[in-house]
């Protein structure tokens, strides 16, 4: 299911994200590599590696933006919640299923309603304007990969700024010194801001995975929901089985659901 929200804040954040990434790519190639490393194989290598990271970042981000985070399907026909609303009957608490009065549907354990998406999301962590989507059970992998590649590209950018100015402070292309300084300073500031930002969010995401508790559940103090598992088992639930180096590959993977269609017809 392709998902895209018309939220103005989310759209603005998407524009800022891609604008910042493209600007970093422009500065690295035009104002760092070409003036200082254009006559060496290292220059070509840095351009290739940097743009490879940009490519992986873009794929992970697009996957996080357009993939289904775990939207709970609405029933085909209207359901009668009169007994539940009057307090005479409650949802099946033994199985963990509850009723969302806003969606007017049954939802599986650990699902929460997003006021922006206006739907219930399986294992919703939070709604992130930087991907204009919820971070949920089915796209958390892509969101963490996006954070990781933003962090890598931030560190890489600052490293290239230092290397370019150490190797050739004046630049071989005769570019005005002030222009090169301005772009270098702007790139460093951008890299520090985005690097620290994604580092903080990434730590929160890893903590949520290791504690087996989403941000929504932490706020509502609803956990724990199941016996404690090992950190690698919890990571594998998010990133998928198989070799761990594939955890950085933004390929399609959906965690196997234990829910059955019968739950939606309680």
Protein Blocks (a to p, Z undefined) as FASTA:
>chain_A
ZZddfbfklmmmmmmmmmmmmmmmmmmmmmmmmmmmmmpmklmmmmmmmmmmmmmmmmmm
mmmmmmcfhiacddfbdcdfklmmnopaccdfknopacdfklopaddehiacdfklopac
ehifbdcfklopacdfklmmmmmmmmmmmmmmmmmmmmmmmmmmmmmmnopnlpafklmm
mmmmmmmmmmmmmmmmmmmmmmmmmmmmmnopafklmmnopacfbdcddfklmmmmmnog
cjfklmmpccddddddfbdfklmmZZ
